[in-house]
Amino acid sequence: MCAGQTLLPWGQLNRTEIRVTSTPRVTSPSSRLDARYGRSPRGRRRRLVVGLSVAVAFVGVFAAWVVFAAFDGTSSQLESADVGYQVTSDRAVEVQYTVTADTGEAVDCAVEAQNSGFAVVGWKIVHLPASERRSVTYTTSLATSERAVTGLIYRCWLP
């Protein structure tokens, strides 16, 4: 018997067994590509850490923006809503609207009249005085260049 050979216990089928000390590495195509292009588990971990860091930074900036927007000190609210309109002639329309603002705040509003093609045929900027009530309904008369089919509030703002 030679070194590295072992006889099996059954007599008629004695075969020589050769022990191999190292086995050849079987590599998959993806591990060969990883080795070729320098990808490693360490690189994956680094990309994961960088990605998580960027995500945490984004969430932090977004949260700070939300807090800043909520508590920036301009708590004044201004709302306007159309109540109705009445076409009084081919050259005039009356627009009725409600403005909701903080008490004691003066407000400016743009009121418009439109024709059937949605073109603006009347426009007026109205300066509304400060009021003791939060919501006030106003009526504005507009001169138009042709017959209007609607009148509405365009926008209101604090002067």
N, C-alpha and C positions, 0 to 999 in steps of 0.2 A: 504494500500500500504506500502510496506517495503522499507527500505533504499536501494538504488541501483536499484530499479525497476521503470520502466516508463510504463504508459499505452499509448497505441497507440490511435490516434484520432478516428478511426472507431470502433464503438461499438461492433459489433458481432464478430470481430476477435481480441479481446483484448488478447494479449499475454504478458507474462512477458519478459522483456529484461534485460539481465544480462550484466553489463559492466565489462570487465576484464581490470584491470589496467596495467598488463604486458603481453606481448605476448611471447610465446616461440620462441627462436631463431631457425630458420631453417638453418642448416649449410650444405654446400655442401661437397662432399667427398674431394675436393681439399683443402678447408679451414681446414678441420680436419687434413689432412696430413701436411699442413703448420704449424698448431699448434703443431702437434706431433713432427716434426723435427726442430722446432725453426725458420722456415722461416717467415719473416715479411716484410712489405713494406719498412721498414727502411733498412733491409739487402739488398733488391733489389737495393735501391738507392745507398748504399755503393758499391755494385758490379759494378753498372753503373759508378759511379765516378772513381773507380779504373781502370776499363776498358778504359774509356775515357782518363785518365791520362797516361796510358801505351801507348795508340795509339798516343797521342800528343807527348810523349817523343820519340817514334819510328820515327815519321815524322820529328821531330827536328833533331835527330841524322842523319837520311838519308839526310836531306837538308844540314847539315853541311858537310857531306861526299862529296856530289855533289859539293859544293862550293870549298872545299879543293882540290878535284880532278881537277876541272877546272882551279884553279889558283895556282897550286903547283910550278910553276916556270919552269917546264920542258916542254917548248912549242915546242921543237924540234920534227919534224915529219920525219919519215923514212918509205918509201914505196918501195917495189920492185915488179916487174911484169915480167913475162916470155914474151919474144918476139917470140922466136922460137928456133929450134935446127936443127942440120944436122949431121946425122950419116956419118962419113967420112970413117970408115973402121970397121972391126969386133972388133977392139981394141981401137977405139977412137970416140969421139963425140964432136961437138962444140955447146955450149949453148950461146944464145944471150938473154940478159935481160936488163931492164931499172931500175936504182936506182934513187929514188927521195929523196934528203936530203937537209938540209940547206946548203947554200954556205959556203965553208971553213971547212966542216965536213968530216973527213975521215970515211970510212965505211968498215966493214968486212962482207963478204957474204960466205955462204956455197952453193956450186953448186953440183948437183948430177945427175947421169945417172942411169936409171932403165931398167931392162930387161922385157920381156913379162909377167913374173910372179910378177912384181912390186918389185922385189928384187933390192937393190942398188948394181950396178956393177961398179960404179965410183963415187969418192967423192973428192972434193977439196975445201979448204978454201982460198978465194981470199981476199987480202988486197987492197982496192981501195983508191987511194989518194984523198985528198980534191980537190974540183973542184970549179970553179967560176960560173958554171951553176947549177941550181937546179936539173934538170933531165939530166942524162947521160946514154947512152946505151953502154953496154960492151959486148964483146964476149970472152968466156973462153973455152979453149980446155981441154978436160978431157981424160985421159987414162982409159980404162975399162978392166975388167977381162974377159968379154965375150961380145957378140954383144948386144948393147943397142938398145932399141926401143924408148926411149925418154930421153931428157935432160931438167932439170929444175932448177930453183933457189929454194933452200930449205928454207933459212932464211937469213936475213941481220940484223946487229946490229951495234951500235956505240961502237968502242973500248974504 
